[in-house]
Amino acid sequence: MIASADIIIPVYNSPQMLRLCLASVGAHTDTSLARVIIVLDGCDAHTTRLARQWCDERPWANIIERERNGGFIQACNTGFRASEADLAILLNSDTCVTPNWVNKIIACFNSDPTIGVASTISNFCPHNAIPILPGKGYLDMNRLIERLSERRYPDITTPEGFCFAVSRTCLDRIGYLDPVFGKGYGEESDLSMRARYFGFRTVCVDDTYIFHHGRGTFG
């Protein structure tokens, strides 16, 4: 059973987006279940100061500072190596999470021990997207989807990288993101294919909505 989660946030500048992301994580995360690992990938002084201050004020948050920018995949794998929880959740720094998001992701994994990888619904992603309705905000969308969802956790080909949850069992079996993909893009598809090859399911957490600004993680 999944009982804990590490939220890994790889960061390369874009402090204005990071500030919004961290505010949502602080407001909507059950810290009895989850801790935060921020990986600064050769960030500028302003972004570094913002992340340090946020972590200093929260005992459940840690920071790892990489002196030079090595790219998204290296930053994510640094977070994977530092994670010790039952579940590792890669969260892009240009997202805003919603109430009980970690609890609902954990519930998804606990519904079937063969689930290895999962991601949520969002406004901006190639596969699991539902646009924000006119006159609504992303919190409204989360409430609507949470109310209407049948919690089937359907199988999908590629869980999305903006919020990419992987069980410790799966990571220990298949390894981390493949550095062959350079600074990023395509790496979550590869990890998902490896997971399915080894018998794990890759699914959508269909009762959870997370806002994704898009194209903000790479600075």
C-alpha positions, 0 to 999 in steps of 0.5 A: 500500500502507498502511504507516503509521497515525495513531490519533486519539483524541478526548477529552472528559473521562471520565479513568477510561475514557481511562486504560484506553484509553491503557493498552491502546493502549500495550500492544498497538500496533506503534509502528513502524507507528503514532503516536497523536494525542490531541485534547483537546476542552476537557477538565478539568484532570485529564483534560488532566494525564493525557493530557499525562503519557502523551504526554510519556512516549511519543515516538510520541504527540502531543497537540492541545488545543482550548481550548473543547469543540466536539463530537466531529465537530470533534475528529475533524476536527482529528485528521484534519487533523493526520494524515499517515499512509496510514491514519487510525483514529478510536478512541473513548476508551471502548475497549480495543484488543487485540494486533496490532490496527493490524497487522490493520487495515492487512492488511485495507486492503492486501488490496484497494486499493478498501477506503476505510473499515473497522471491527472487531468489538466487544461494543457496537455496532449492527452488528458486535457479538458479545457477550462469552461467559460466563466470557470477557474481551475478550482471550479474545474477540479470540483466539477470533475471530482463530483462527476468522476466514476474513479475508473482510473482508465489505462492510458498510453502516456501519463503526462509529464506536468504531474507524473507519479511513479510508485517506488516499486515501479522505479526500483524495477525499471529505473529512472528517466533515460538521459538519452533524451537530452534536456527533455521531451519524450522521457515520460513516454519512454518510462511509461513504455518500460513500465508497461513492458514490466507489467505495470499499468499506466493510468489517468487519475480521473478525479483530479484536475491540475492547472498547467500553464505550459512551456514554463518549466524550461525557463 
